[in-house]
Amino acid sequence: MNQAKAFGSFVLRYEATFRTSAYLQWGKSKKSLGAVLLLNPGSANPDEQDPDLNARLKASGAAMGRIRTDAVMEQLIRLIEKIHNDRPVIEGRFRIYHLFNLQETNAERAVNAFERLADSRKIIVTESLVTPRELQAHPWILLGWGINHRRSWRHLREIKDLWRQQIEASGVPKFGKMNKNGDYYPPCPQVVSERPIMLDELFNQYNRVIKPLLPAEKPIRLKNYTLLRWNRKPGREARAILRDNRTGLQCLFTPGSAQDLIWFHADLAGDPSLSDWEPFHDRSFDHLSSIAFGEEKE
């Protein structure tokens, strides 16, 4: 199964970092796999694949790029992969929304800061809100903004109500573990041992509430092998990164040497040293003997 990558957009305002958008990506497809609405961005930081994101952010006040997944994202990845566990390869994008965009790991500090910024009119409460039309691009949305509640958090209460209205107007199926006050538990509990329990609960709820509402997908017959990248050289000089779709393993492939292949769990196609190799746009084959490279990548 291909690995998820995380991307985010950031801006600096009032000596604080705001993550204005984020998503998890499997493969290259932009088709939505779903969405989630959380309280605020947590601890996901720039990834080693994009080491100068922080430098760009400090220099210009805005930047976007690859980010390292945090515990919440890892839990969401597990949920998506559990939902699609009948597919050898996942292709699509999972969007992460927030009630507000201020990045802070502690929920109470985050809300207090949000309330202060909104009281002073430095930020607009509805900055994170999206239209019903945008929400309709998703097959479903998971709600998990947390259950912390204070009477003084009036701006938080306002944005929750506005998000509820947009979701209802969109008609997009929603689910999540709700408490008696109408709030939703986060999908990733702070106690590590409780995370598998929450994962199973959300998965079961998805199967019970969401899956029956979705159109049945036609089964995809994926061929045995997929070419991911090649060195753009024909004939005997050709080298390519090949994925075994039955196991998800990758190898360095040379035509005519199928018996000498060494398979790896690593994402060889994503290695920076192969960045100049040409993507093969996921061309697939059933038999290694049918793979050859000519002037036209054949």
CORDALIN-V651902 format. One record per backbone hydrogen bond with DSSP energy under -0.5 kcal/mol. NH is the residue of the N-H (numbers start at 1). CO is the residue of the C=O. If there is no record, write none. Layout:
# CORDALIN-V651902
((NH	CO) (NH	CO))
This chain:
# CORDALIN-V651902
((5	25) (6	67) (7	23) (8	65) (9	21) (10	63) (11	18) (12	61) (13	16) (16	13) (18	11) (19	101) (20	9) (20	18) (21	9) (22	96) (23	7) (24	94) (25	5) (26	92) (33	93) (34	93) (35	140) (36	95) (37	142) (38	36) (38	97) (47	66) (50	47) (51	48) (53	50) (56	52) (57	53) (58	54) (59	55) (60	56) (61	57) (62	56) (63	10) (65	8) (67	6) (68	45) (74	70) (75	71) (76	72) (77	73) (78	74) (79	75) (80	76) (81	77) (82	78) (83	79) (84	80) (85	82) (87	84) (92	26) (93	31) (94	24) (95	34) (95	93) (96	22) (97	36) (97	95) (99	38) (99	39) (100	39) (103	17) (104	41) (104	102) (107	105) (110	106) (111	107) (112	108) (113	109) (114	110) (115	111) (116	112) (117	113) (118	114) (119	115) (120	116) (121	118) (122	117) (123	117) (127	124) (128	125) (129	126) (135	131) (136	132) (137	134) (138	135) (141	173) (142	35) (143	175) (144	37) (146	184) (153	150) (154	152) (157	153) (158	154) (159	155) (160	156) (161	157) (162	158) (163	159) (164	160) (165	161) (166	162) (167	163) (168	164) (169	165) (170	166) (171	167) (172	167) (173	139) (175	141) (178	176) (179	183) (182	179) (184	146) (185	177) (189	187) (192	190) (194	191) (195	192) (196	192) (198	194) (199	195) (200	196) (201	197) (202	198) (203	199) (204	200) (205	201) (206	202) (207	203) (208	204) (209	205) (210	205) (210	206) (211	206) (213	210) (214	210) (214	211) (221	219) (222	220) (225	285) (226	243) (227	283) (228	241) (229	241) (230	278) (231	239) (235	293) (237	234) (238	235) (240	253) (241	229) (242	240) (242	251) (243	226) (244	249) (245	224) (245	243) (246	224) (247	244) (248	244) (250	264) (251	242) (253	240) (253	251) (257	254) (260	257) (261	258) (264	250) (268	266) (270	267) (271	268) (274	271) (275	272) (277	274) (278	230) (280	228) (283	227) (283	280) (285	225) (290	287) (291	288) (292	290) (297	294))
